[in-house]
Amino acid sequence: MVHDDDGNPKTYIIPAGTMTYIPLAAVQTSPKVWLRANKFYPERWLSDGWQSHGGGGVPW
């Protein structure tokens, strides 16, 4: 969700048929979801078993 400078939610009207783009790097590097989000840290994928990251790897 997008907020203005005062923290209020903003509304955007996107006409039907408009192509949109979400940069995956922005979606998958949230420090709210990932430890060391902006660092190359391959060990995050080497844990035993599957661990949820709050949807941080899913862009939709």
C-alpha positions as CSV (number, residue, x, y, z in Angstrom):
1,M,0.0,0.0,0.0
2,V,1.3,3.5,-0.9
3,H,1.1,6.2,1.7
4,D,1.6,10.0,1.5
5,D,4.1,11.9,3.6
6,D,1.6,12.0,6.5
7,G,1.1,8.3,6.5
8,N,-2.4,8.3,4.9
9,P,-3.2,5.7,2.3
10,K,-3.2,6.9,-1.3
11,T,-5.5,5.7,-4.0
12,Y,-4.4,5.3,-7.6
13,I,-6.8,4.5,-10.4
14,I,-5.2,2.3,-13.1
15,P,-7.3,2.1,-16.2
16,A,-8.3,-1.4,-17.4
17,G,-5.7,-2.9,-19.8
18,T,-2.8,-0.8,-18.4
19,M,0.4,-2.7,-18.1
20,T,2.0,-2.3,-14.7
21,Y,5.4,-3.3,-13.5
22,I,6.6,-4.1,-10.0
23,P,10.4,-4.2,-9.6
24,L,11.1,-7.6,-8.0
25,A,14.2,-6.2,-6.4
26,A,12.0,-3.8,-4.4
27,V,9.6,-6.6,-3.4
28,Q,12.3,-9.1,-2.4
29,T,14.5,-6.8,-0.4
30,S,12.2,-5.6,2.4
31,P,14.1,-5.4,5.7
32,K,10.7,-6.0,7.4
33,V,10.7,-9.5,6.0
34,W,14.4,-10.5,5.3
35,L,17.4,-10.5,7.6
36,R,20.1,-8.5,6.0
37,A,17.7,-7.7,3.1
38,N,20.2,-5.6,1.1
39,K,23.2,-7.9,1.5
40,F,24.3,-10.9,-0.5
41,Y,23.6,-13.6,2.1
42,P,23.1,-17.0,0.4
43,E,23.1,-18.8,3.8
44,R,19.5,-17.6,4.2
45,W,18.5,-20.4,1.8
46,L,20.6,-23.2,3.5
47,S,18.4,-23.7,6.6
48,D,17.0,-27.1,7.5
49,G,13.4,-27.4,6.2
50,W,11.2,-24.7,4.8
51,Q,10.7,-21.5,6.6
52,S,8.1,-18.8,5.8
53,H,9.3,-15.3,5.3
54,G,5.9,-13.6,5.3
55,G,5.5,-13.8,1.5
56,G,8.7,-11.8,1.0
57,G,9.7,-13.9,-2.0
58,V,6.2,-13.7,-3.7
59,P,5.6,-10.5,-5.7
60,W,1.8,-11.0,-5.9
